[in-house]
Amino acid sequence: MNFIQRSIELKWPLLLFEVIFLIAGVVLIVSGIKIRKKSTIVTIISITIGILTALLFSYSLLWTLIFGYNS
């Protein structure tokens, strides 16, 4: 527990940046699902970019939390 708390205290600016982009990926997925009835192509693009963004930044968030800035 002390390791996680110390990691968050030292790396909070980078973690905040990554969490913002993770939330943006989730928002893209949700908006893609909501506009599904209007445009199929926009839905596919929005959901795909949202999933890729969410996966990339969740991996980056985990990597930064465990190993630090030089990841």
Secondary structure, 3 states (H helix, E strand, C coil): CHHHHHHHHHHHHHHHHHHHHHHHHHHHHHHHHHCCCCCHHHHHHHHHHHHHHHHHHHHHHHHHHHHCCCC
